[in-house]
Amino acid sequence: MSAKSSTQRVNRHDGSLMPGMATNTQMDQLRKASGKQAEILYLRLLTAHHKGGIAMSQAAAGMAKTEQVRRLAQSMVDSQEAEMKLMADMLKERGATA
């Protein structure tokens, strides 16, 4: 693959290379936002990021060959689910949803 086609591929995806990762456009929107709207956007983007992390960790837990990796992956699922609940509550306080 040429450098040009590689660059075109990245631009087509707007910087997001995996589920839950904010795109370049979304990061630009966050940089330009302020106040309550910045908080809402941040919480929404981080919620999406956590959803991607949970999917990755669940897959890792299912494929892990060692108990150590399974425990780590499950702890990531548990902590990110708890953080998502907190973020949902914070969004609700701001009159928004994920």
Secondary structure by P-SEA (a helix, b strand, c coil): ccaaaaaaaaaaaccccccccccaaaaaaaaacccaaaaaaaaaaaaaaaaaaaaaaaaaaaacccaaaaaaaaaaaaaaaaaaaaaaaaaaaacccc
